[in-house]
Amino acid sequence: MTSDREEPRGGGKLADDQEGAIVKTVEGMRSGAGGALPSADTLDRDDPLRAQRDQFSIPQGLLYFAGHSLGAPRLSVSDRLAEVEREWRRHLVRAWGDCGWIDLPRQVGAKLASLIGAAPDEVVCADSTSVNLYKTVFAALPLAKGRRVILTERDNFPTDLYILEGLARQARTELRVVESDQIQTAIDGDVAVVALSHVNYKSAAIHDMAGITAAAHKAGALTVWDLSHAAGCVEVKLDEAEADFAVGCGYKYLNGGPGAPGYLFAAQRHQAVVTSPLQGWLGHAAPFAFEEDFRPQEGIERFLCGSPPIISMAALDASLDLHRSVGVAALQAKTRKLTDYFIAQMDEAAAGMGFELVSPRDSRIRGGHVAYRHPEGYPIMAALIERGVVGDFRAPDNIRFGCSPLYLRFRDVADAVARLVDVMETGAWKDPKYQTRAKVT
Ligand SMILES: *Cc1c(COP(=O)(O)O)cnc(C)c1O
């Protein structure tokens, strides 16, 4: 049975006034009780984002459902990369100033800001998400004076848990790891920082950023949000939530390319008093004065450390113009429809095949991918990938289908589910070649 584990996570609940009124949005897609699903072609025809797919390069016939892991490249990225190469060739070291390379972290930060509900001077593009998490949590700790606990959830992305574990040891603080439905109650007078992912990497469940942030503030703690699985498919509102810090990833729904730099947000009100634990020269007020002692930059750029990776940052920059022109509300609306359609197709075609829906059924508390548990998840996904449907697998038994709003069609969803059903009906996944785990899954 395709069943539904409607476990609202910790803060993942809807606001009080919405509770009890959870609409079964998947059912809402049907034309009346038990009615037929709308055809994929009809949904594609009515899709306001349908033209955006032409901006991307996706191999013919491939159904790409791993944009939550590595987004597809926008075509114009290659022009931008060629331009950077020309600048490098012609201007050499002078390009840092003459071609504005030195300002890129801030410029890309400003573009990112518009996608996550922040002001342009509150975000900077730099480093990886892992490193940025380290920097922001470390910086936030002294703001909660006298407190010594960092709070997170067991279900958090492993790198977040590892970074926090190491940081807690180095900063002589305690890491408190609780279940997702225990977060609000675990915020007590000892908690300095609450560090969570906005969208869960396995289930895609969305935490109530505003509610948890308010609870943290009420108790005298600060919040650091990881937006990796949210930015580009969910309308993030750091400003409305009064979030303190945030970090995120450039290569998932933002299509920045493999290993694209991440980003970091610090609310304006904190910027003058925080210090990064990694005091690199580009975070210095006058990097080219080559002073002996560290003096931080005035604003968000104090979180810079070493030289920005201009080539990969330029690729991200070129991609973000598209997200900005489409707008986060439209990205979120399409994501919800695609994921709803995926679930509805599975309900209809894959019932009785052992798939258990892990993601919330309500699209308002669900991010950009749909996850199912299946005891044979690994070989099933391996067989599916060989049949041109690229999703991914997360141990122990989750298969995930990322529904990137800019380049996926409803037709792709219908075809992907049909191929999955075929893999199950023919027993194709039982082939021994699908049993061996690859290095990257
Ligand atoms: C993808 C992801 C990361 C990635 O971290 P990197 O340092 O870029 O490898 C971190 N946290 C979360 C929640 C993620 O989803």
The ligand as an ORCA input file, in Angstrom:
! r2SCAN-3c Opt
* xyz 0 1
  C      23.224     19.472      0.603
  C      23.300     19.856      2.017
  C      24.515     20.240      2.568
  C      25.755     20.216      1.725
  O      26.886     20.658      2.385
  P      28.230     20.890      1.565
  O      29.114     21.479      2.547
  O      27.891     21.802      0.418
  O      28.693     19.576      1.023
  C      24.530     20.625      3.900
  N      23.403     20.626      4.636
  C      22.212     20.256      4.130
  C      20.993     20.298      4.972
  C      22.136     19.845      2.808
  O      20.972     19.471      2.293
*
